[in-house]
Amino acid sequence: MNARSQPTKQQSNTSKTSINMKNGNKTQLDTSLSTAPPLKTLPPRRNISQLENFALCALAPSMAVVFTLPFDTVKVRMQLQGEVKIATGNTVKVSNKVYKNSIDCLVKTFKYEGLRGLEKGLSPSILKESSKNVFRLGLYDPIINILHPTNDSTSSSSAPAWKRMLSGGICGALGAVSANPFELIKTRLQATAAGAIAVGNQHRYSSILGALKSVVSEEGGVKGLYRGSIISVNRGILGSAANLSSYTMLKDSAKKNGYKDGVPLDMGCSLISAFVSVVFMNPLDVVRTRLYNAKSTSQDTKQKMFATINTIIRTEGWTALYRGFSTHFMRIGPHFCLTFVILEELKRNVKTFHHQRDLREFAQKAEMKVLSPVGTQ
């Protein structure tokens, strides 16, 4: 009994198996565990490439803006209503207040213009988000890695706050410059409304291409497409520095305290960082909206920017700089939330895809090393 129950040394070390070959012959294969590669040789989970990072950073916000554009349209109209301008020493009102609040603006826009009215400027919005976030999101980690080198080029967990803010500010500035022409056209398309609810100057563009041609031909050439770019860059610096630094710091802190990386964490951190961003961005956003929608003048861009700020404060008060704050957050909050959730999920899925492919390749190589023919029957 003992002799039968105890396996031989050869049986414990080596098992013999047979497989059918195409020619009908059977080959004895030595599957000795001693020839298997050690577990430490399993391929590590690699990061996505920078090209993939750029593509995903452009795709995620472009998907998010489809759902959040109605709030952006409401924000633009809320910021334009009650606008005044100074002409030859006289105060001239450009638009009366036709909306009681953000909800009233949302309801009236839908009533008079339907869903198409709320989704005005969708095409330039997608172009704006993709062109902006290739730089704003796509360059954040690479710049952080230059400022704070680590072994992981996609992690900023050990970088101090000032480096995160600096990186975010640089990315925000680059993104603002690249997206300015599309932001300009988007704002003008969103401002265009039915007569009963129209606010601000009305630009009747029939298409994006027509709008671009009109600006170039009537407003000083290509330079006209970069109207408001100075304030847009400053807004991008403040907004991205606040948003990206607070988002990454909150998320890194949460993970260190035991929170699992996933959609709930992405949502919570992105919403908090969105609120921080709106606090810094809203005053500049109001001024920029007025500049984008203004009629062309010969006044210098910088002079016009300061003149607009002065006019708002003199005629509408300091609180006017935070006009549309709630709508701004209603747009930025969900937009950042969707953007970061989609982006992080895309990155996780791409990493998983690469890792599974690496494991399959590893298994094939390991099988070739483990299985070796020892003879035929």
Kinemage of the C-alpha trace (Angstrom):
@kinemage 1
@onewidth
@group {chain A} dominant
@subgroup {mainchain}
@vectorlist {calphas} color= white
{ca met a 1} P 0.000 0.000 0.000
{ca asn a 2} L 2.790 2.430 0.945
{ca ala a 3} L 4.703 1.639 -2.207
{ca arg a 4} L 1.634 2.268 -4.331
{ca ser a 5} L 0.575 5.452 -2.576
{ca gln a 6} L 3.972 7.125 -2.689
{ca pro a 7} L 4.820 8.632 -6.085
{ca thr a 8} L 8.208 7.891 -7.561
{ca lys a 9} L 10.837 10.608 -7.800
{ca gln a 10} L 10.391 10.689 -11.537
{ca gln a 11} L 6.611 11.076 -11.221
{ca ser a 12} L 6.970 13.929 -8.723
{ca asn a 13} L 9.364 15.862 -10.893
{ca thr a 14} L 8.064 15.133 -14.397
{ca ser a 15} L 4.693 14.408 -15.958
{ca lys a 16} L 4.356 12.913 -19.406
{ca thr a 17} L 1.665 14.148 -21.749
{ca ser a 18} L 0.758 13.502 -25.343
{ca ile a 19} L -0.667 15.822 -27.985
{ca asn a 20} L -1.987 15.085 -31.438
{ca met a 21} L 0.119 16.612 -34.175
{ca lys a 22} L -1.082 17.491 -37.679
{ca asn a 23} L 0.678 14.441 -39.119
{ca gly a 24} L -1.050 12.087 -36.649
{ca asn a 25} L 2.108 11.344 -34.652
{ca lys a 26} L 2.290 11.789 -30.907
{ca thr a 27} L 5.169 13.615 -29.315
{ca gln a 28} L 6.218 13.030 -25.740
{ca leu a 29} L 6.617 16.411 -24.095
{ca asp a 30} L 8.607 17.084 -20.963
{ca thr a 31} L 6.573 19.485 -18.820
{ca ser a 32} L 8.934 19.471 -15.869
{ca leu a 33} L 8.172 22.335 -13.490
{ca ser a 34} L 11.892 22.829 -13.059
{ca thr a 35} L 12.070 24.231 -16.587
{ca ala a 36} L 9.253 26.788 -16.070
{ca pro a 37} L 10.351 30.447 -15.792
{ca pro a 38} L 10.151 31.979 -12.313
{ca leu a 39} L 7.156 34.184 -11.484
{ca lys a 40} L 9.355 37.257 -11.145
{ca thr a 41} L 9.781 37.295 -14.916
{ca leu a 42} L 6.090 38.145 -15.467
{ca pro a 43} L 5.847 41.362 -17.513
{ca pro a 44} L 5.111 44.486 -15.441
{ca arg a 45} L 2.003 46.584 -16.067
{ca arg a 46} L 3.284 49.248 -18.429
{ca asn a 47} L 2.037 52.807 -18.871
{ca ile a 48} L 0.318 54.141 -21.958
{ca ser a 49} L 2.467 55.857 -24.562
{ca gln a 50} L 2.549 59.655 -24.828
{ca leu a 51} L 0.797 59.474 -28.212
{ca glu a 52} L -2.026 57.456 -26.627
{ca asn a 53} L -2.109 59.953 -23.761
{ca phe a 54} L -2.578 62.873 -26.171
{ca ala a 55} L -5.358 61.034 -28.014
{ca leu a 56} L -7.249 60.127 -24.831
{ca cys a 57} L -6.857 63.645 -23.394
{ca ala a 58} L -8.447 65.059 -26.546
{ca leu a 59} L -11.194 62.416 -26.713
{ca ala a 60} L -12.468 62.473 -23.114
{ca pro a 61} L -13.455 66.189 -22.876
{ca ser a 62} L -14.853 66.086 -26.416
{ca met a 63} L -17.251 63.367 -25.251
{ca ala a 64} L -18.074 65.212 -22.026
{ca val a 65} L -18.971 68.517 -23.713
{ca val a 66} L -21.871 66.905 -25.586
{ca phe a 67} L -23.657 66.504 -22.239
{ca thr a 68} L -22.574 69.762 -20.573
{ca leu a 69} L -22.928 72.257 -23.458
{ca pro a 70} L -26.494 73.360 -22.503
{ca phe a 71} L -25.148 74.727 -19.203
{ca asp a 72} L -22.376 76.520 -21.075
{ca thr a 73} L -24.930 78.156 -23.376
{ca val a 74} L -26.904 79.343 -20.338
{ca lys a 75} L -23.713 80.638 -18.706
{ca val a 76} L -22.782 82.689 -21.785
{ca arg a 77} L -26.242 84.280 -22.007
{ca met a 78} L -26.361 85.025 -18.286
{ca gln a 79} L -22.981 86.774 -18.518
{ca leu a 80} L -24.073 88.850 -21.525
{ca gln a 81} L -27.409 90.122 -20.239
{ca gly a 82} L -27.339 93.625 -18.795
{ca glu a 83} L -24.134 94.376 -20.714
{ca val a 84} L -23.391 98.064 -21.221
{ca lys a 85} L -20.740 99.933 -23.174
{ca ile a 86} L -19.377 103.450 -23.024
{ca ala a 87} L -19.699 105.357 -26.289
{ca thr a 88} L -18.598 108.995 -26.595
{ca gly a 89} L -19.049 109.529 -22.881
{ca asn a 90} L -22.547 108.068 -22.775
{ca thr a 91} L -23.595 104.757 -21.262
{ca val a 92} L -25.356 102.652 -23.863
{ca lys a 93} L -27.125 99.448 -22.850
{ca val a 94} L -26.482 96.563 -25.238
{ca ser a 95} L -29.057 94.205 -23.731
{ca asn a 96} L -31.759 94.238 -21.130
{ca lys a 97} L -32.131 91.596 -18.450
{ca val a 98} L -34.482 88.988 -19.861
{ca tyr a 99} L -33.557 86.099 -17.575
{ca lys a 100} L -34.391 85.995 -13.862
{ca asn a 101} L -31.789 83.330 -13.122
{ca ser a 102} L -29.977 80.385 -14.662
{ca ile a 103} L -32.988 78.063 -14.490
{ca asp a 104} L -35.168 80.700 -16.142
{ca cys a 105} L -32.584 81.045 -18.916
{ca leu a 106} L -32.504 77.271 -19.395
{ca val a 107} L -36.299 77.036 -19.570
{ca lys a 108} L -36.726 80.015 -21.923
{ca thr a 109} L -33.972 78.838 -24.259
{ca phe a 110} L -35.594 75.418 -24.519
{ca lys a 111} L -39.048 76.989 -24.962
{ca tyr a 112} L -38.050 79.329 -27.797
{ca glu a 113} L -35.264 77.324 -29.478
{ca gly a 114} L -35.618 73.736 -28.321
{ca leu a 115} L -32.731 71.340 -27.708
{ca arg a 116} L -30.855 72.770 -30.706
{ca gly a 117} L -30.763 76.120 -28.947
{ca leu a 118} L -29.203 74.600 -25.845
{ca glu a 119} L -26.671 72.709 -27.970
{ca lys a 120} L -25.638 75.741 -30.026
{ca gly a 121} L -21.950 75.799 -30.842
{ca leu a 122} L -21.497 72.027 -30.418
{ca ser a 123} L -19.059 71.607 -33.327
{ca pro a 124} L -16.691 74.441 -32.288
{ca ser a 125} L -17.043 73.230 -28.681
{ca ile a 126} L -15.724 69.778 -29.636
{ca leu a 127} L -12.899 71.369 -31.631
{ca lys a 128} L -12.153 73.688 -28.700
{ca glu a 129} L -12.056 70.879 -26.126
{ca ser a 130} L -9.846 68.609 -28.209
{ca ser a 131} L -7.376 71.322 -29.247
{ca lys a 132} L -7.189 72.726 -25.705
{ca asn a 133} L -6.870 69.513 -23.728
{ca val a 134} L -4.201 67.970 -25.922
{ca phe a 135} L -2.012 70.530 -24.142
{ca arg a 136} L -3.927 71.168 -20.894
{ca leu a 137} L -4.262 67.533 -19.870
{ca gly a 138} L -1.824 65.837 -22.219
{ca leu a 139} L 1.263 67.794 -21.154
{ca tyr a 140} L 0.557 67.965 -17.416
{ca asp a 141} L 2.349 64.748 -16.390
{ca pro a 142} L 5.320 65.207 -18.778
{ca ile a 143} L 5.919 68.741 -17.453
{ca ile a 144} L 5.562 67.529 -13.857
{ca asn a 145} L 8.142 64.838 -14.629
{ca ile a 146} L 10.563 67.502 -15.872
{ca leu a 147} L 10.019 69.671 -12.801
{ca his a 148} L 9.986 66.707 -10.414
{ca pro a 149} L 11.685 63.642 -12.007
{ca thr a 150} L 10.467 60.229 -10.807
{ca asn a 151} L 10.614 56.661 -12.047
{ca asp a 152} L 6.945 56.870 -13.060
{ca ser a 153} L 6.449 59.552 -15.727
{ca thr a 154} L 2.655 59.450 -15.323
{ca ser a 155} L 2.539 59.985 -11.563
{ca ser a 156} L 2.732 63.284 -9.686
{ca ser a 157} L 2.126 61.822 -6.229
{ca ser a 158} L 5.378 63.106 -4.735
{ca ala a 159} L 5.437 66.533 -6.399
{ca pro a 160} L 4.857 69.571 -4.122
{ca ala a 161} L 1.855 71.843 -4.666
{ca trp a 162} L 3.796 74.685 -6.301
{ca lys a 163} L 5.175 72.374 -8.994
{ca arg a 164} L 1.714 71.030 -9.730
{ca met a 165} L 0.358 74.576 -9.979
{ca leu a 166} L 3.207 75.668 -12.227
{ca ser a 167} L 2.707 72.683 -14.513
{ca gly a 168} L -1.054 73.276 -14.601
{ca gly a 169} L -0.546 76.973 -15.377
{ca ile a 170} L 1.805 76.249 -18.286
{ca cys a 171} L -0.595 73.661 -19.716
{ca gly a 172} L -3.540 76.028 -19.280
{ca ala a 173} L -1.771 78.824 -21.148
{ca leu a 174} L -0.860 76.581 -24.091
{ca gly a 175} L -4.373 75.164 -24.237
{ca ala a 176} L -5.954 78.623 -24.177
{ca val a 177} L -3.883 79.832 -27.130
{ca ser a 178} L -4.644 76.764 -29.248
{ca ala a 179} L -8.386 76.858 -28.536
{ca asn a 180} L -9.044 80.620 -28.743
{ca pro a 181} L -10.414 80.763 -32.325
{ca phe a 182} L -12.924 77.987 -31.605
{ca glu a 183} L -13.845 79.525 -28.225
{ca leu a 184} L -14.559 82.846 -29.958
{ca ile a 185} L -16.867 81.294 -32.565
{ca lys a 186} L -18.565 79.084 -29.966
{ca thr a 187} L -19.410 82.079 -27.772
{ca arg a 188} L -20.901 84.048 -30.655
{ca leu a 189} L -22.995 81.120 -31.810
{ca gln a 190} L -24.296 80.592 -28.272
{ca ala a 191} L -25.158 84.292 -27.902
{ca thr a 192} L -27.295 84.226 -31.039
{ca ala a 193} L -30.888 83.696 -29.895
{ca ala a 194} L -34.516 84.211 -30.781
{ca gly a 195} L -35.495 87.899 -30.724
{ca ala a 196} L -37.538 87.724 -27.531
{ca ile a 197} L -34.662 86.281 -25.484
{ca ala a 198} L -31.653 87.728 -27.327
{ca val a 199} L -28.903 89.292 -25.192
{ca gly a 200} L -25.671 90.979 -26.251
{ca asn a 201} L -24.553 91.516 -29.816
{ca gln a 202} L -26.083 89.097 -32.316
{ca his a 203} L -23.822 87.491 -34.898
{ca arg a 204} L -25.818 85.594 -37.499
{ca tyr a 205} L -23.298 83.001 -38.652
{ca ser a 206} L -24.500 80.119 -40.811
{ca ser a 207} L -21.539 77.783 -40.208
{ca ile a 208} L -18.172 77.492 -38.464
{ca leu a 209} L -16.281 78.057 -41.699
{ca gly a 210} L -18.427 81.073 -42.506
{ca ala a 211} L -17.824 82.465 -39.037
{ca leu a 212} L -14.054 82.036 -39.332
{ca lys a 213} L -14.042 83.733 -42.742
{ca ser a 214} L -16.177 86.576 -41.438
{ca val a 215} L -13.879 87.249 -38.476
{ca val a 216} L -10.734 87.132 -40.624
{ca ser a 217} L -12.171 89.424 -43.322
{ca glu a 218} L -13.915 91.948 -41.060
{ca glu a 219} L -11.897 92.026 -37.844
{ca gly a 220} L -8.264 92.458 -38.787
{ca gly a 221} L -7.277 89.149 -40.326
{ca val a 222} L -6.087 86.111 -38.369
{ca lys a 223} L -5.390 88.427 -35.441
{ca gly a 224} L -9.152 88.794 -35.040
{ca leu a 225} L -9.438 85.096 -34.173
{ca tyr a 226} L -7.278 85.744 -31.123
{ca arg a 227} L -9.437 88.509 -29.687
{ca gly a 228} L -9.527 88.104 -25.936
{ca ser a 229} L -6.585 85.692 -26.013
{ca ile a 230} L -4.666 87.668 -23.354
{ca ile a 231} L -7.434 87.309 -20.819
{ca ser a 232} L -8.113 83.772 -22.041
{ca val a 233} L -4.499 82.820 -21.324
{ca asn a 234} L -4.682 84.358 -17.851
{ca arg a 235} L -7.948 82.517 -17.241
{ca gly a 236} L -6.352 79.291 -18.464
{ca ile a 237} L -3.348 79.752 -16.182
{ca leu a 238} L -5.468 80.386 -13.079
{ca gly a 239} L -8.104 77.774 -13.883
{ca ser a 240} L -5.765 74.944 -14.848
{ca ala a 241} L -3.333 75.653 -12.013
{ca ala a 242} L -6.226 75.443 -9.537
{ca asn a 243} L -8.007 72.531 -11.210
{ca leu a 244} L -5.153 70.160 -12.017
{ca ser a 245} L -3.173 70.744 -8.825
{ca ser a 246} L -6.201 70.338 -6.542
{ca tyr a 247} L -7.455 67.277 -8.454
{ca thr a 248} L -4.145 65.420 -8.341
{ca met a 249} L -3.433 66.394 -4.712
{ca leu a 250} L -6.896 65.309 -3.550
{ca lys a 251} L -6.666 62.027 -5.424
{ca asp a 252} L -3.135 61.208 -4.251
{ca ser a 253} L -4.079 62.032 -0.653
{ca ala a 254} L -7.208 59.865 -0.845
{ca lys a 255} L -5.287 56.876 -2.218
{ca lys a 256} L -2.660 57.222 0.508
{ca asn a 257} L -5.485 57.084 3.066
{ca gly a 258} L -6.822 53.813 1.695
{ca tyr a 259} L -9.414 54.915 -0.843
{ca lys a 260} L -9.567 52.679 -3.904
{ca asp a 261} L -8.778 54.179 -7.281
{ca gly a 262} L -11.923 54.154 -9.383
{ca val a 263} L -14.935 56.094 -10.655
{ca pro a 264} L -16.266 57.290 -7.237
{ca leu a 265} L -12.868 58.750 -6.331
{ca asp a 266} L -12.529 60.365 -9.766
{ca met a 267} L -15.977 61.973 -9.400
{ca gly a 268} L -15.435 63.343 -5.899
{ca cys a 269} L -12.000 64.842 -6.597
{ca ser a 270} L -13.042 66.339 -9.933
{ca leu a 271} L -16.139 68.060 -8.486
{ca ile a 272} L -14.161 69.653 -5.649
{ca ser a 273} L -11.420 70.786 -8.032
{ca ala a 274} L -14.082 72.214 -10.369
{ca phe a 275} L -15.454 74.446 -7.592
{ca val a 276} L -11.943 75.708 -6.817
{ca ser a 277} L -11.422 76.475 -10.507
{ca val a 278} L -14.667 78.455 -10.867
{ca val a 279} L -13.750 80.661 -7.895
{ca phe a 280} L -10.578 81.737 -9.710
{ca met a 281} L -11.910 81.782 -13.268
{ca asn a 282} L -15.343 83.405 -13.108
{ca pro a 283} L -14.294 87.108 -13.063
{ca leu a 284} L -12.035 86.627 -16.064
{ca asp a 285} L -14.670 84.471 -17.716
{ca val a 286} L -17.236 87.303 -17.555
{ca val a 287} L -14.767 89.764 -19.097
{ca arg a 288} L -13.741 87.298 -21.789
{ca thr a 289} L -17.343 86.557 -22.750
{ca arg a 290} L -17.997 90.297 -23.206
{ca leu a 291} L -14.846 90.681 -25.323
{ca tyr a 292} L -15.652 87.674 -27.507
{ca asn a 293} L -19.159 88.891 -28.247
{ca ala a 294} L -18.271 92.568 -28.774
{ca lys a 295} L -18.361 94.265 -32.148
{ca ser a 296} L -15.030 94.860 -33.831
{ca thr a 297} L -13.246 98.114 -32.934
{ca ser a 298} L -9.864 99.640 -33.618
{ca gln a 299} L -9.042 99.700 -29.920
{ca asp a 300} L -6.000 97.736 -28.767
{ca thr a 301} L -6.848 94.322 -27.260
{ca lys a 302} L -5.150 95.029 -23.942
{ca gln a 303} L -6.745 98.484 -23.692
{ca lys a 304} L -10.136 96.993 -24.508
{ca met a 305} L -9.690 94.320 -21.839
{ca phe a 306} L -9.012 96.883 -19.107
{ca ala a 307} L -11.756 99.159 -20.466
{ca thr a 308} L -14.223 96.258 -20.260
{ca ile a 309} L -13.216 95.473 -16.668
{ca asn a 310} L -13.533 99.152 -15.744
{ca thr a 311} L -16.940 99.440 -17.422
{ca ile a 312} L -18.301 96.353 -15.625
{ca ile a 313} L -17.154 97.581 -12.213
{ca arg a 314} L -18.353 101.178 -12.762
{ca thr a 315} L -21.771 100.379 -14.180
{ca glu a 316} L -22.630 96.975 -12.707
{ca gly a 317} L -20.517 96.694 -9.563
{ca trp a 318} L -17.923 94.164 -8.394
{ca thr a 319} L -20.524 91.448 -7.981
{ca ala a 320} L -21.085 91.458 -11.747
{ca leu a 321} L -17.702 89.733 -12.107
{ca tyr a 322} L -19.284 86.699 -10.456
{ca arg a 323} L -22.406 86.820 -12.584
{ca gly a 324} L -23.310 83.350 -13.801
{ca phe a 325} L -21.240 81.689 -11.041
{ca ser a 326} L -23.816 79.005 -10.285
{ca thr a 327} L -24.321 78.248 -13.982
{ca his a 328} L -20.573 78.278 -14.488
{ca phe a 329} L -20.227 75.604 -11.813
{ca met a 330} L -23.255 73.726 -13.183
{ca arg a 331} L -21.317 73.506 -16.423
{ca ile a 332} L -17.732 73.116 -15.168
{ca gly a 333} L -18.609 70.676 -12.354
{ca pro a 334} L -20.285 68.008 -14.518
{ca his a 335} L -17.859 68.707 -17.369
{ca phe a 336} L -14.750 68.149 -15.260
{ca cys a 337} L -16.431 65.199 -13.561
{ca leu a 338} L -17.271 63.509 -16.880
{ca thr a 339} L -13.911 64.451 -18.384
{ca phe a 340} L -11.816 62.938 -15.599
{ca val a 341} L -14.052 59.884 -15.163
{ca ile a 342} L -13.964 59.130 -18.909
{ca leu a 343} L -10.248 59.914 -19.145
{ca glu a 344} L -9.235 57.773 -16.164
{ca glu a 345} L -11.445 54.887 -17.316
{ca leu a 346} L -9.993 55.068 -20.835
{ca lys a 347} L -6.466 55.053 -19.419
{ca arg a 348} L -7.207 52.104 -17.133
{ca asn a 349} L -8.767 50.135 -19.993
{ca val a 350} L -5.892 50.849 -22.370
{ca lys a 351} L -3.382 49.804 -19.697
{ca thr a 352} L -5.360 46.596 -19.075
{ca phe a 353} L -5.473 45.886 -22.814
{ca his a 354} L -1.696 46.281 -23.112
{ca his a 355} L -1.080 44.195 -19.975
{ca gln a 356} L -3.292 41.344 -21.176
{ca arg a 357} L -1.553 41.366 -24.530
{ca asp a 358} L 1.851 41.284 -22.790
{ca leu a 359} L 0.693 38.360 -20.639
{ca arg a 360} L -0.458 36.422 -23.702
{ca glu a 361} L 2.899 36.979 -25.385
{ca phe a 362} L 4.664 35.961 -22.185
{ca ala a 363} L 2.549 32.797 -21.894
{ca gln a 364} L 3.369 31.839 -25.468
{ca lys a 365} L 7.093 32.297 -24.850
{ca ala a 366} L 6.864 30.397 -21.560
{ca glu a 367} L 5.022 27.531 -23.254
{ca met a 368} L 7.747 27.262 -25.848
{ca lys a 369} L 10.366 27.055 -23.090
{ca val a 370} L 8.428 24.554 -20.964
{ca leu a 371} L 7.273 22.211 -23.724
{ca ser a 372} L 10.187 20.422 -25.368
{ca pro a 373} L 9.848 17.228 -27.528
{ca val a 374} L 11.630 14.149 -26.109
{ca gly a 375} L 10.719 11.519 -28.646
{ca thr a 376} L 8.031 10.049 -30.837
{ca gln a 377} L 5.974 6.903 -30.753
